[in-house]
Amino acid sequence: MKTLFLFTVLSLSLWSLEAIPPLPQSVSYNVKKALLGKELFFDTALSKDYSVACVTCHNIYDGGADRRVVSTGFAGKKGNIQSPTVLNAVFNFRQFWNGRARDLYEQAKGPLENPVEHNMTPKLVVERVGKNPHYREAFESLYKNGVTYKNVIDAIVEFEKTLITPNSKFDLFLKGKTKLTQKEMHGYTLFKRYGCISCHNGINMGGNSFAKIGMFFSYPYKKEYPDRYAITHDPLDKNVFKVPTLRNIALTPPYFHDGSRATLQEAIKAMAHYNLGQEMPKEDIEDITDFLKTLTGELPRNLDAR
C-alpha cells in the first residue's frame, strides 16, 4: 500500500512538471563586445557588394527571421531555404536547419562566407573592418590582437547571445504572474494532448532535436533543401531538420523550411496532417493558434539596436 502511494505521488509530481521552462531574464555576455557586435550585425560592409547585413535576413525587430520565402543576398542571388529566427538562437543545440553548425561561432561564419549570401572571405572581412577607424579603435581596446576574423565573429556572437526574448505571456504564466485566457489555456492543453510538445519542448520550445517532417504522410522532398541527408547521406535523413523554435512564432511567417505555409493556422493544420497523422478540427487549430501567440516575448532593452 505504501509503495502504491509513493508511486501515485511520484506520478502526479512528474505530470505536474512542465516540459517548457520560462526563458531567463538575461544570459552572461560581455556588454562592450556585444555593443560592437551589434554595429557589425547592422553593417552592410560585411557583404562583398555592400548590399546586405546580418539584419537583412534576420530582422530582430520583426521576429528575427525573414518575411520572404527565401532571402536575397550578394548580387541579388536567392537562398535555398527559409531564414530561421536568430532570436533565442543561443539556446539551440545546433545551428542552421540541418544542424551543420555546432554553435553560434560556426553559424556566424556561414552567411559571411557563403557566395550566395555575403560572399566574403576572412581576409576581406578583416580588411573592411580594419580600415574603419571606429572599429579599429574598438577592437584594439577590447581584444589584445585587435581586428582579426576570429574577433569579428566573437563580437557578433556576443551580440547574438543577447537576443533572447523573455517575459512572453506564456513565460509569465509559467511563473504564476498572469493567467491565460480560456482559449489560450485550451490551446496549450491541446498542444500537449495532440503531441506537439513531443518535439517542441525545452526552454526554446524546439531547437533541441532533429525531426522528420512527414512522419505519417510523406512530405514533398526537394534535394536543394539542406536537410540532414545533405550531411549524413543516409536516406532516412531526407526531410529531417532541426525542430524550429516556437518562441515568437506569430512574428515569423512564412513557415517551414520551404516557407510554404503563410499563416499559423495553415502551419498547424499541415503539421497535424504530416507529423501527427490527424485532421485537426478548425476550433482546435484556432485555440492552438491563440496559445502560440502567447509565446511572443520582449527584446532586451539594454542592447536595443534602434
Phi, psi and omega in degrees: 000317179296319179298317178298320179297314180296322179295319179296315179298316180297318180297315179297323179295318181293320179293333182281343180288137178275138177278358182231105176280156178289154176292146176289161178289333180200167174233166181282131178199163177270114187299313183294320178293322179294321178295323175293317178298327178298317179298317180295324181299331183258004188263119180286353176295346179271015169236146190303320181257016178059029185263335184223157172233173178304321183292341181302319181256352181226072183287104185292346178266001180221049176092352177080007181239205181233129180286349177276154179300314172226153183276159176253130182240219183307130177056028177076012180290147183262143176285179182241012179198153182293135182288120179284163181291145175267348179293133180064015180297338179299339181268355180288146179279340173215167179241157187075160182301324182261007175070024184288343177257131182286333184204183182294332179295314177292323182296316184298330179288329186304300181298323181299320185265353181286124182296341178271340183259267181269335178056042179257166170240158177307320181297316181292324176301312180297320179297314183295314181290319184293333181277354177271113184305321180296312179296316183301316179295319181295316180293322180293332179277337185255336183233137182301322182257020172063223184279111171226163179299317180300320181288325176298314178298318181301317180294317179298318180295322178300323176291315181297329177301327184282347188278058175256155187233075179286181173066027170293162179301323180292320176299316179296325175297315180298330180272000180077021184259352177203171178242149173276152175292169180301317180291320179295318180293320178295322178297321178294319177299315178295322179304321178279320185293320179288338180103007177304325185289347180294332176253321182264078180225184181080180187298329182259007181050048185135186178073008183237013179195169172254150177209153179270131173272117185109051181284321183257323178231137185299133178261141181308128181253133175229126187294342181286345177281125180285091179260190180294331179301326179297339180260313187269334185062022175267119182307332179292344182267007175292134183065022173262125182227165171294134178295122182288150174294148175260356179293134183062024186298332179293343183261001190238039172288158359282165189252159183079166182299333182261004179060029188275349180243122187277336184231161177299319181300318179295321181294317180296315180299318181292317180294323177299320180289303188286322187251346177246348178068030183226150172261102188283133178298150181304319182297322179291321178299318180296318181289321177294324176299316178299320177296314182298331178292341178282357183269004178282121184254196183244140173286147178295133184284332185287347176234032177300121186273005179290000000 
